[in-house]
Amino acid sequence: MSAATVIAMAERTARTLRATTARERGARHHLYVVLLHDPRVPPRWGLYVGQTSRDPDWRFDQHKAGYKASGAVRRFGVQLLPHVVEHVNPLRQWESIDLEAALAEAFRQAGVAWVEGGH
């Protein structure tokens, strides 16, 4: 599966999710999706799903630097895909936790073979 195929699947799948607290006053959490690529196993492309109270760009940088990092993002993270989840961000913490798991499962159900995070 190519990177373009994985990104297209992520965009379509994420659009099926709705957040009841999106853009509410006091909503400070974000879902984020990272494109993963393992160059040792071409063409292995995948997705990481996370949630944070920080800026997603900053959180991605933390992963890459090894701070509270997912091993998958640290080693295989290529880029952040903010457009995939921009329709639900920002949201309340409880909902970001729920949607993080739901989005990871939705990616798996859509056929993305390699999905990390979502816990």
MIFIVO-604402 format. One line per 5 residues: number of its first residue (from 1); for each residue x, y, z of N, C-alpha, C. Coordinates in Angstrom, 1 decimal, padded with zeros to 4 digits, always signed. Each point is the difference from the previous one (the first is absolute). Layout:
BEGIN
NUM	X:Y:Z:X:Y:Z:X:Y:Z | ...
This chain:
BEGIN
1	+000.9:-001.2:+000.0:-000.9:+001.2:+000.0:+000.9:+001.2:+000.0 | -000.3:+001.0:-000.9:+000.9:+001.2:-000.1:-000.4:+001.0:+001.1 | +000.8:+001.0:+000.1:-000.3:+001.1:+001.0:-001.2:+000.7:-000.5 | -000.2:+000.3:-001.2:-001.2:+000.7:-000.5:-001.2:-000.8:+000.3 | +000.0:-001.3:-000.2:-001.2:-000.8:+000.3:-000.3:+000.1:+001.5
6	+001.0:-000.1:+000.9:-000.2:+000.0:+001.4:-000.6:+001.4:+000.4 | +000.6:+001.0:-000.5:-000.5:+001.4:+000.3:-001.5:+000.2:-000.5 | -000.3:-000.5:-001.2:-001.4:+000.1:-000.5:-000.9:-000.8:+000.9 | +000.4:-001.2:+000.4:-000.9:-000.8:+000.9:-000.2:+000.7:+001.4 | +001.1:+000.6:+000.5:-000.1:+000.8:+001.3:-001.0:+001.1:-000.2
11	+000.1:+000.8:-001.1:-000.9:+001.1:-000.2:-001.4:-000.4:+000.0 | -000.3:-001.0:-000.8:-001.4:-000.5:-000.1:-000.5:-000.5:+001.3 | +000.8:-000.8:+000.7:-000.4:-000.6:+001.2:-000.3:+001.0:+001.1 | +001.0:+000.9:+000.2:-000.2:+001.0:+001.0:-001.2:+000.9:-000.2 | -000.4:+000.2:-001.2:-001.2:+000.9:-000.3:-001.3:-000.7:+000.6
16	+000.1:-001.3:+000.3:-001.2:-000.6:+000.5:-000.2:+000.3:+001.5 | +001.0:+000.5:+000.6:-000.1:+000.2:+001.5:-000.5:+001.4:+000.2 | -000.7:+000.2:+001.1:-000.5:+001.3:+000.4:+000.3:+000.2:+001.5 | +000.3:+001.2:+000.3:+000.3:+000.4:+001.4:-001.1:+000.9:+000.5 | -000.6:-000.3:+001.1:-001.1:+000.8:+000.6:+000.6:+001.2:+000.6
21	+001.2:+000.0:+000.5:+000.6:+001.1:+000.7:+001.0:+000.8:-000.9 | +000.0:-000.3:-001.3:+000.9:+000.7:-000.9:-000.2:+001.5:+000.0 | +001.1:+000.7:+000.2:+000.1:+001.5:+000.1:-000.9:+000.6:+001.1 | -000.4:-000.8:+000.9:-000.7:+000.6:+001.2:+000.9:+000.9:+000.8 | -000.6:+000.9:+000.7:+000.8:+000.8:+001.0:+000.6:-001.0:+001.0
26	+001.3:+000.2:+000.2:+000.8:-000.9:+000.9:+000.5:-001.3:-000.6 | -000.3:-000.2:-001.2:+000.6:-001.2:-000.7:+001.5:+000.3:-000.4 | +000.8:-000.8:+000.6:+001.5:+000.2:-000.1:+000.8:-001.2:-000.5 | -000.7:-001.1:-000.2:+000.7:-001.2:-000.5:-000.1:-000.2:-001.5 | +001.0:-000.7:-000.5:+000.0:-000.3:-001.4:+000.3:-001.4:-000.3
31	-000.7:-000.5:-001.0:+000.4:-001.3:-000.6:+001.1:+000.3:-001.0 | +000.9:-000.9:-000.2:+001.0:+000.2:-001.1:+000.3:-001.4:-000.6 | +000.4:+000.1:-001.3:+000.3:-001.2:-000.8:+001.4:+000.2:-000.6 | +000.8:-001.1:+000.1:+001.3:+000.1:-000.5:+000.2:-001.1:-001.1 | +000.5:+000.3:-001.1:+000.3:-000.9:-001.1:+001.3:-000.8:+000.4
36	-000.1:-001.3:+000.0:+001.2:-000.8:+000.3:+000.5:-000.7:-001.2 | +001.4:-000.2:-000.1:+000.6:-000.8:-001.1:+001.1:-000.7:+000.5 | +000.0:-001.3:-000.2:+001.1:-000.9:+000.4:+000.8:-000.3:-001.3 | +001.2:+000.6:-000.2:+000.7:-000.2:-001.3:+000.6:-001.4:-000.1 | +000.1:-000.7:+001.1:+000.5:-001.3:+000.0:-000.9:-001.0:-000.7
41	-001.3:+000.3:+000.0:-001.0:-000.9:-000.4:-000.9:+000.7:-001.1 | +000.6:+000.4:-001.1:-000.8:+000.7:-001.0:-001.1:-000.9:-000.6 | -001.1:+000.5:-000.3:-000.5:+001.4:+000.2:-000.9:+000.1:+001.3 | +000.6:-000.1:+001.2:-000.8:+000.0:+001.2:-000.2:+001.5:+000.5 | -001.3:+000.4:-000.2:-000.4:+001.3:+000.5:-001.1:-000.2:+001.0
46	-000.1:+000.8:+001.0:-001.0:-000.1:+001.0:-000.4:+001.3:+000.6 | -000.8:+000.0:+001.1:-000.4:+001.2:+000.7:+000.1:-000.2:+001.5 | +000.3:+001.1:+000.6:+000.0:+000.0:+001.5:-001.1:+001.0:+000.4 | -000.8:-000.3:+001.0:-001.0:+000.9:+000.5:+000.3:+000.3:+001.4 | +000.0:+001.3:+000.3:+000.2:+000.5:+001.4:-000.9:+001.1:+000.3
51	+000.0:+000.4:+001.3:-000.7:+001.2:+000.5:+000.9:+000.7:+001.0 | -000.2:+001.3:+000.0:+000.9:+000.9:+000.8:-000.7:+001.2:+000.4 | +000.5:+000.6:+001.2:-000.5:+001.3:+000.4:+000.9:+001.1:-000.6 | +001.1:-000.5:-000.6:+001.0:+001.0:-000.6:-000.3:+000.2:-001.5 | +000.8:+000.8:-000.6:-000.1:+000.2:-001.4:+000.5:-001.3:-000.7
56	-000.7:-000.5:-000.9:+000.4:-001.3:-000.7:+001.3:+000.1:-000.6 | +000.4:+001.1:-000.6:+001.3:+000.1:-000.6:+001.1:-000.1:+001.1 | -000.2:+000.6:+001.1:+001.0:-000.1:+001.1:+000.0:-001.4:+000.5 | -001.1:-000.7:+000.1:-000.1:-001.4:+000.5:+000.7:-000.9:-001.0 | -000.1:+000.2:-001.3:+000.7:-000.8:-001.0:+001.5:+000.2:+000.2
61	+000.4:+001.2:+000.2:+001.5:+000.3:+000.3:+000.5:-000.7:+001.2 | -000.9:-000.1:+001.1:+000.4:-000.7:+001.2:+000.2:-001.5:-000.3 | -000.9:-000.6:-000.8:+000.1:-001.4:-000.4:+001.3:-000.2:-000.7 | +000.3:+000.8:-001.0:+001.3:-000.1:-000.8:+001.2:+000.1:+000.9 | -000.1:+000.8:+001.0:+001.2:+000.3:+000.9:+000.1:-001.1:+001.1
66	-001.0:-000.9:+000.1:+000.0:-001.1:+001.0:-000.6:+000.4:+001.3 | -000.6:+001.1:+000.2:-000.7:+000.4:+001.2:-001.4:-000.5:+000.1 | -000.3:-000.9:+001.0:-001.3:-000.7:+000.1:-000.5:-000.5:-001.4 | +000.9:-000.6:-000.7:-000.2:-000.3:-001.4:-000.6:-001.4:-000.2 | -000.8:-000.1:-001.0:-000.3:-001.3:-000.6:+001.2:-000.4:-000.8
71	+000.4:-001.3:+000.3:+001.1:-000.5:-000.8:-000.2:+000.0:-001.5 | -001.3:-000.2:-000.4:-000.3:+000.0:-001.4:+000.1:+001.4:-000.6 | -000.4:+001.0:+000.7:+000.1:+001.4:-000.5:+001.5:+000.4:+000.0 | +000.7:-000.3:+001.0:+001.4:+000.4:+000.1:+000.8:-000.6:-001.1 | -000.2:-001.3:-000.3:+000.8:-000.7:-001.0:-000.6:+000.2:-001.4
76	-001.3:+000.0:-000.2:-000.6:-000.1:-001.3:-000.9:+001.2:-000.4 | -000.2:+001.0:+000.9:-000.8:+001.1:-000.3:+000.5:+000.9:-001.1 | -000.8:+000.2:-001.0:+000.5:+000.8:-001.2:-000.6:+001.4:+000.1 | -001.3:+000.1:+000.3:-000.6:+001.3:+000.0:-001.3:+000.0:+000.8 | -000.3:+001.1:+000.5:-001.3:+000.2:+000.7:-001.0:+000.3:-001.2
81	-001.3:-000.6:+000.2:-001.0:+000.2:-001.0:-001.2:+000.8:+000.7 | +000.2:+001.3:+000.2:-001.0:+000.8:+000.7:-001.3:+000.1:-000.7 | +000.0:+000.0:-001.3:-001.3:+000.2:-000.8:-000.9:-001.2:+000.2 | +000.5:-001.1:+000.5:-000.8:-001.2:+000.1:-001.0:+000.2:+001.2 | +000.4:+000.7:+001.0:-000.9:+000.1:+001.2:-000.4:+001.5:+000.3
86	+000.3:+000.9:-000.9:-000.3:+001.4:+000.3:-001.5:+000.3:+000.3 | -000.8:-000.9:-000.6:-001.5:+000.2:+000.2:-000.5:-000.3:+001.5 | +000.9:-000.7:+000.8:-000.5:-000.3:+001.3:+000.8:+000.8:+001.1 | +001.1:+000.7:-000.4:+000.8:+000.7:+001.0:-000.3:+001.4:+000.1 | +000.2:+000.6:+001.2:+000.3:-000.6:+001.3:-001.3:-000.6:+000.6
91	+000.2:-000.8:+001.0:-001.1:-000.7:+000.7:+000.3:-000.2:+001.5 | -001.0:-000.4:+000.7:+000.2:-000.2:+001.4:+000.8:-001.3:+000.3 | +000.7:-000.1:+001.1:+000.9:-001.1:+000.3:-000.7:-001.3:-000.1 | -001.2:-000.1:+000.7:-000.6:-001.3:+000.0:-000.4:-000.5:-001.4 | -000.3:+000.9:-000.9:-000.4:-000.4:-001.3:+001.3:-000.3:-000.8
96	+001.1:+000.7:+000.2:+001.2:-000.3:-000.7:+000.5:-001.4:+000.3 | -000.2:-000.4:+001.2:+000.4:-001.4:+000.4:-000.9:-001.0:-000.7 | -001.3:+000.2:+000.0:-000.9:-000.9:-000.7:+000.2:+000.0:-001.5 | +000.2:+001.1:-000.6:+000.2:+000.1:-001.4:+001.3:-000.6:-000.5 | +001.0:+000.2:+000.9:+001.3:-000.6:-000.4:-000.1:-001.5:-000.2
101	-000.6:-000.7:+000.9:-000.2:-001.4:-000.1:-001.0:-000.4:-001.2 | -001.0:+000.8:-000.2:-001.0:-000.2:-001.0:+000.7:+000.2:-001.4 | +000.8:+001.0:-000.1:+000.6:+000.3:-001.3:+001.0:-001.1:-000.4 | +000.8:-000.5:+001.0:+001.0:-001.0:-000.3:-000.8:-001.3:-000.4 | -001.1:-000.3:+000.6:-000.7:-001.2:-000.4:-000.7:+000.2:-001.3
106	-000.4:+001.2:-000.3:-000.6:+000.3:-001.3:+001.0:-000.2:-001.1 | +001.2:+000.4:+000.2:+001.1:-000.2:-001.0:+000.2:-001.5:-000.2 | +000.1:-000.7:+001.1:+000.1:-001.5:-000.2:-001.1:-000.6:-000.8 | -001.2:+000.4:+000.3:-001.2:-000.5:-000.7:+000.0:+000.4:-001.5 | +000.6:+001.2:-000.3:+000.0:+000.4:-001.3:+001.1:-000.7:-000.9
111	+000.8:-000.7:+000.7:+001.0:-000.8:-000.7:+001.5:+000.5:+000.1 | +000.2:+000.9:+000.8:+001.4:+000.5:+000.2:+000.7:-001.1:+000.8 | +001.0:-000.7:-000.5:+000.6:-001.1:+000.6:+000.8:+000.3:+001.2 | +000.6:+001.2:+000.1:+000.9:+000.3:+001.1:-000.5:+001.3:+000.7 | -000.6:-000.2:+001.1:-000.6:+001.1:+000.8:+000.6:-000.1:+001.4
116	+000.6:+001.1:+000.5:+000.6:+000.0:+001.3:-000.8:+001.1:+000.8 | +000.2:+000.0:+001.4:-000.7:+001.0:+000.8:-001.4:-000.4:+000.2 | -000.8:+001.0:+000.3:-001.4:-000.2:+000.2:-000.4:-000.6:+001.4 | +000.8:+000.3:+001.0:-000.3:-000.6:+001.3:-000.3:+001.0:+001.0
